Amino acid sequence: MTRFDKEKFSWDGMYLMYQGEFEGSRTMEEVSPNCHPSWHGMPERTFIARFKYGSKPWKSWVNFLVKNATVEQYIELSDHRNKFYSEKYGYEVNGSPVAAMETLGFKPRKKRS
């Protein structure tokens, strides 16, 4: 199992991505054979989350993942093809970034009123 490396996260204002090696990761030339030669050997960027509306707590997510999860564990929990029982809802849910973080024990900051 591979621990997250804080330096390998990238944030573009909406998408949080991870570009580190882990079990099952692929290189850029495997994903896109016609990629620029400077990309050869680099790990493919892996989707972590999209923050579309409201607050964008991406730094909290990065800090939590680095301290509490492995890359493989998070990817499996966030995969929409996987189903698992949610304690919060009391029934089976599909994987998603939010469901993965809840399962791992992430508690979002309360909104100020």
ABEGO torsion letter per residue (X at the ends): XBBBBAAABBBAGABBBBBBBBBGBBBAAAABAABBAAABGBBBBBBABBBABEBBAAAAAAAAAAAABBAAAAAAAABAABBBBBAAAGBBBBBBAAAAAAAAGBBBBBBBX
